[in-house]
Amino acid sequence: MKRSFLFILISVFAYQMCLAQNNDDAGVRIMFHGIVMDANTLGAISNSQILINHNFTSVSSSDGTFAFFL
């Protein structure tokens, strides 16, 4: 009797812990990607910083591409 009660109690706690693990950010994040180019020559600009709302966000690669999640 004691063992079955303990088993049920542990099972209930384990079940509650599994239900408590949720991801509140699911579906909220957006991937933003692009290429940094010079307006006059249309050449890619490497190693440039991408800033959004005055926060450092990303650095472009050697071919001018970048990608990050918002």
BELHUUR-V288126 format. One record per backbone hydrogen bond with DSSP energy under -0.5 kcal/mol. CO is the residue of the C=O (numbers start at 1). NH is the residue of the N-H. Records with the same first field share a line. If there is no record, write none. Layout:
CO: NH ; NH
This chain:
1: 5
2: 6
3: 7
4: 8
5: 9
6: 10
7: 11
8: 12
9: 13
10: 14
11: 15
12: 16
13: 17
14: 18
15: 19
16: 20
17: 21
18: 21
20: 22
22: 24
23: 26
25: 28 ; 29
30: 32 ; 70
32: 68
34: 66
35: 37
36: 45
38: 42
43: 38
44: 46
45: 48
48: 60
49: 51
50: 57 ; 58
52: 55
55: 52
58: 50
60: 47
61: 47 ; 64
64: 36
65: 61
66: 34
68: 32
